[in-house]
Amino acid sequence: MTDTDTSPVAPVAFDRRMLEILVCPASQGTLDYDADRQELISASAGVAYPIRDGIPVMLMDEARRLED
């Protein structure tokens, strides 16, 4: 018997309550949640931090620059 389960794995949901305590590490400003792109947006710093497996990656090296 082999393990051939090929069902897709559902992404882990981001807990929106984290927005109450998280701030942008670059600007110390507030963050907005973009559910479609799975990112936390810092308008003040002009970057978007990715969310992977429900965990925000709050590193400038991982942040995406926002287009003007």
C-alpha positions in Angstrom: 0.0 0.0 0.0 1.4 3.4 -1.0 0.6 6.9 0.2 -0.7 8.6 -3.0 -3.0 11.2 -1.5 -2.7 14.1 -4.1 -5.4 16.3 -2.6 -4.4 20.0 -2.5 -3.4 21.4 0.9 -5.4 24.4 2.0 -3.4 27.4 2.9 -3.2 28.3 6.6 -5.3 31.3 7.4 -3.8 34.5 8.7 -5.2 35.5 12.2 -6.3 39.1 11.7 -6.1 39.8 15.4 -2.3 39.9 14.8 -2.8 43.3 13.1 -3.5 44.7 16.6 0.0 44.0 17.8 2.2 44.0 14.6 3.9 47.1 13.3 6.1 47.6 10.3 9.7 47.0 11.3 11.0 49.7 9.0 8.5 52.6 9.8 6.9 51.4 13.1 3.6 52.2 11.3 0.4 50.2 11.1 -0.2 47.4 8.6 -3.1 46.5 6.3 -4.0 43.0 5.4 -4.3 42.1 1.7 -6.1 38.7 1.7 -5.9 38.2 -2.0 -2.1 38.5 -2.1 -1.5 37.2 1.4 0.6 40.2 2.4 0.8 42.8 5.1 1.0 46.3 3.5 3.0 49.1 5.1 1.9 52.2 3.2 4.3 54.4 5.2 7.3 52.3 4.2 6.1 51.5 0.8 6.5 47.7 1.2 4.4 44.5 1.4 5.5 41.7 3.7 4.5 38.1 2.6 2.5 35.8 4.7 3.6 32.2 4.5 1.7 29.3 6.1 -0.3 31.9 8.1 2.9 33.5 9.5 3.9 37.1 8.5 7.6 37.3 7.3 8.5 40.7 8.7 12.0 41.0 7.1 13.0 43.8 4.8 14.9 41.3 2.6 11.6 39.5 2.0 9.4 42.6 1.5 8.1 43.6 -1.9 8.4 47.2 -2.9 5.0 48.8 -3.6 4.5 50.4 -7.0 3.7 54.1 -7.0 
